[in-house]
C-alpha cells in the first residue's frame, strides 16, 4: 500500500483545495470546515469545526463540534443514549408517535407550582372549527375542557357537588363553572331570586337540560325561591301541581330546611338563547 505524507495539499494553482473526482476514503480524523460532506465510509472519527452546507451520506464514526446552521439529513436513526433538545420550538412531523413512558410530564420548570401549571394541558387543533382543549385551571383547582365528555357508560366511582353558600336573598350560580349548581341560603329575610349564568349558547349545547337547586334554611317564616333567570333572561317557573301554592301544599316551609329543585329544558333544540328554556320546579320541605 502506498503512503503519502504531507503537511498541506492544494490545487494546482495553489489557491484552493484539490478535487477528488473518483472519491476518497478517509481513515482517521477529519478536522476543519466542511461545506459539503458526502459519501463518507469506513469508520471515520469526524471532528468538524463548522458545517455550513449539507451533511449527507453515511457517517458511521463520531461527529462532534457541529455548529453554524447545518442542514443534516438522516434516514433511519437510533439514539441509544439520552437525547436533549434545546430551543424554542420542537416539531415532530410523523404519522405515528409511540412513547413507552406511561406518565408524560409537561410544563417542566426549575420551580414548578400551581401558578406555572395554570393553563397547562392538551390542545387538539381544530382549525376554523375551533381547537379542543383539556387544561388545568388554577382558579378552579381543576381540569377544564371546552367541549363535553361523552363516556361509553355513566358510572362515577366517587362524586360530590360543590355548594355556594349565600347569606341573603339573591343567589348567583355559574353553570358548570367555578361556582356550583347547588346553593344554600342560611339567613334569608325574604323570598329568593336565583340567577344562573354561564349557560353555553353554542350549537353543541343544543337539546340539553340544566339542573340546579336552592336549599333554604328557614328561620320561622316560609321563604321560597320564586324568581329564576337564565343568563339574565327571566323565566317563569312551572311548579309541580300547576302553581307554587300547590307545590307547597302539605310541605313544612317555616322551619328546618326546604329544598327547591329546578330543571331547565331546551324545548326547541337551539341553545342560541336561554329564552328557549322552560323551567320546572319541585319543592320539598320539613327537613330537620
C-alpha positions in Angstrom: 0.0 0.0 0.0 1.4 3.4 -1.0 1.5 6.2 1.6 1.8 9.9 1.1 2.8 12.2 4.0 2.4 15.9 3.5 1.5 18.9 5.7 -0.7 20.7 3.2 -2.5 19.8 -0.1 -3.6 22.5 -2.5 -4.9 22.6 -6.1 -2.5 23.1 -9.0 -2.9 26.9 -8.8 -2.0 26.8 -5.1 -5.1 28.9 -4.4 -7.6 26.4 -3.1 -8.4 22.8 -2.2 -7.8 19.9 -4.6 -10.7 17.8 -6.1 -11.1 14.1 -5.9 -13.2 13.1 -9.0 -13.1 9.4 -8.1 -13.8 10.0 -4.4 -11.6 9.4 -1.4 -11.6 7.1 1.6 -10.7 8.8 4.8 -9.3 6.7 7.7 -8.7 8.6 10.9 -9.9 12.1 11.8 -11.4 14.8 9.6 -10.8 18.2 11.1 -11.7 21.6 9.7 -14.5 23.3 7.9 -16.8 21.2 5.7 -19.2 22.9 3.2 -20.4 19.6 1.7 -19.5 16.2 3.1 -20.9 13.3 1.1 -20.3 9.5 0.8 -18.2 9.1 3.9 -17.5 5.4 4.5 -15.5 3.3 6.8 -15.3 4.2 10.5 -14.1 7.8 10.5 -13.8 9.9 13.6 -15.1 13.2 12.4 -14.5 16.4 14.3 -15.9 19.4 12.4 -15.5 22.9 13.4 -18.3 24.4 11.3 -20.6 22.8 8.8 -22.1 25.5 6.5 -23.5 23.2 3.9 -25.3 19.9 3.8 -24.0 16.8 5.6 -25.3 13.7 3.8 -24.3 10.2 3.2 -23.2 7.5 5.7 -21.4 8.6 8.9 -20.5 5.5 11.0 -18.0 7.1 13.3 -18.2 10.1 15.6 -19.3 13.6 14.5 -18.6 16.3 17.1 -18.3 20.0 17.2 -21.1 20.7 14.6 -22.0 24.4 14.7 -23.4 27.1 12.4 -26.7 26.2 10.7 -26.1 22.8 9.1 -28.8 21.0 7.2 -28.3 17.4 8.3 -30.5 14.8 6.6 -30.8 11.4 8.4 -32.9 8.5 7.2 -33.5 6.0 10.0 -31.7 6.9 13.2 -31.4 5.2 16.5 -30.3 7.1 19.6 -29.1 4.7 22.3 -28.3 7.3 24.9 -30.1 10.3 26.3 -31.3 13.0 23.9 -31.5 16.6 24.9 -33.1 19.1 22.6 -32.7 22.8 23.4 -34.5 25.6 21.6 -37.8 27.4 21.3 -39.9 25.0 19.2 -39.7 21.3 18.6 -41.8 20.0 15.7 -42.4 16.2 15.2 -43.8 15.6 11.8 -44.7 11.9 11.9 -47.8 9.8 11.3 -47.4 7.6 14.4 -45.8 8.6 17.7 -45.1 5.7 20.1 -43.9 6.5 23.6 -43.0 3.8 26.2 -43.3 6.2 29.2 -46.8 5.8 30.6 -46.6 9.1 32.6 -45.7 12.1 30.5 -44.6 15.2 32.3 -45.3 18.7 30.8 -44.8 22.2 32.0 -41.3 21.5 33.4 -39.6 24.3 35.1 -37.0 24.8 37.8 -39.6 25.9 40.4 -42.9 24.2 39.5 -46.1 25.4 41.2 -49.8 25.7 40.7 -49.1 29.1 39.1 -46.7 27.6 36.5 -49.2 24.7 35.9 -52.1 27.1 35.2 -53.2 26.7 31.6 -51.1 23.5 31.0 -52.7 20.6 29.2 -53.6 19.3 25.8 -54.7 21.1 22.6 -56.2 19.3 19.6 -56.1 21.6 16.6 -59.5 22.1 15.0 -58.7 24.9 12.6 -61.8 27.0 11.7 -63.9 24.6 13.7 -62.1 25.6 16.9 -59.4 23.9 18.9 -60.4 21.3 21.6 -58.6 21.7 24.9 -58.1 19.9 28.2 -56.2 22.3 30.6 -55.6 22.9 34.2 -57.3 26.0 35.7 -55.6 27.1 38.9 -58.5 29.3 40.0 -60.9 26.3 39.9 -58.2 23.9 41.1 -59.4 21.5 38.5 -59.1 20.5 34.9 -61.5 22.1 32.4 -62.4 21.3 28.8 -64.1 23.4 26.2 -66.1 20.5 24.9 -68.3 17.9 26.5 -67.2 14.4 27.6 -69.1 11.5 26.0 -68.3 8.4 28.1 -69.4 5.0 27.0 -71.0 4.5 30.4 -72.3 6.9 33.0 -71.0 5.4 36.3 -68.9 7.6 38.6 -66.6 5.9 41.1 -67.0 8.9 43.5 -68.6 12.3 43.2 -69.7 15.3 45.2 -71.3 18.6 44.4 -69.8 21.9 45.5 -72.2 24.2 47.3 -72.4 28.0 47.0 -73.3 29.5 50.4 -75.4 32.7 50.5 -76.3 34.8 53.5 -79.2 36.7 52.0 -81.9 36.5 49.3 -80.0 36.6 46.0 -78.2 33.6 44.7 -75.9 33.5 41.6 -74.8 30.2 40.3 -72.3 29.8 37.4 -73.4 26.8 35.5 -70.7 24.1 35.4 -68.1 26.7 36.4 -66.0 27.6 39.4 -69.3 28.2 41.4 -71.7 25.3 41.6 -75.2 24.1 40.7 -76.4 24.0 44.3 -76.9 26.9 46.7 -77.8 27.2 50.4 -79.4 30.3 51.8 -78.6 30.4 55.5 -80.3 33.6 56.6 -83.0 34.8 54.1 -85.1 37.8 55.0 -87.4 37.4 52.1 -88.2 35.3 49.1 -85.2 34.2 47.0 -84.1 35.2 43.5 -81.9 32.7 41.6 -79.7 33.9 38.8 -78.0 31.2 36.7 -75.2 32.5 34.5 -72.5 30.9 32.3 -75.0 28.7 30.4 -73.5 27.8 27.0 -75.2 29.4 24.0 -73.4 27.3 21.3 -74.8 24.7 18.9 -73.0 21.8 20.6 -75.3 22.6 23.7 -78.5 22.2 21.7 -81.0 19.7 23.2 -79.5 19.9 26.7 -81.1 20.2 30.1 -79.9 22.1 33.2 -80.4 21.1 36.8 -79.8 23.4 39.8 -81.1 23.5 43.4 -81.6 26.0 46.2 -81.6 24.9 49.8 -83.2 27.3 52.3 -82.5 27.3 56.0 -85.9 28.5 57.3 -85.9 30.9 60.3 -89.6 30.8 61.3 -91.0 32.4 58.2 -91.5 30.5 55.0 -89.1 31.6 52.3 -89.1 30.2 48.8 -87.3 30.8 45.5 -89.9 32.4 43.2 -87.8 34.1 40.6 -85.3 32.4 38.2 -83.2 34.0 35.5 -81.0 32.2 32.9 -78.1 34.3 31.6 -80.1 37.3 32.7 -83.4 36.2 31.0 -86.3 35.9 33.4 -88.1 32.6 33.1 -91.5 31.7 34.6 -91.2 28.6 36.8 -93.7 25.9 36.1 -94.1 24.4 39.6 -95.4 20.8 40.2 -99.2 20.9 40.7 -99.6 23.9 38.4 -98.6 26.6 40.9 -96.3 27.5 43.7 -99.2 27.2 46.2 -99.9 23.6 45.0 -96.2 22.7 45.1 -96.1 23.9 48.8 -99.3 22.2 49.8 -98.6 19.9 52.8 -94.9 20.9 52.9 -93.5 22.4 56.1 -91.6 25.6 55.0 -91.4 27.7 58.2 -88.7 25.7 59.9 -85.9 23.3 59.2 -84.7 23.1 55.6 -86.5 23.4 52.3 -85.1 22.1 49.0 -86.2 23.5 45.7 -85.0 21.6 42.6 -85.2 23.2 39.2 -84.8 21.7 35.7 -84.3 23.8 32.6 -85.4 22.1 29.4 -84.3 23.3 26.0 -87.7 22.8 24.3 -86.9 23.9 20.8 -83.5 22.3 20.2 -81.4 25.5 19.9 -79.1 26.8 22.7 -78.5 30.1 21.0 -80.6 31.9 23.6 -82.0 30.9 27.0 -85.4 32.1 26.1 -85.7 28.7 24.5 -85.7 27.1 28.0 -88.7 26.1 30.1 -88.0 25.9 33.9 -89.8 23.3 36.1 -89.7 23.4 39.9 -90.3 21.0 42.7 -90.4 21.9 46.5 -89.5 19.5 49.3 -89.6 20.7 52.9 -89.7 19.6 56.5 -86.0 18.6 56.8 -85.0 18.9 60.4 
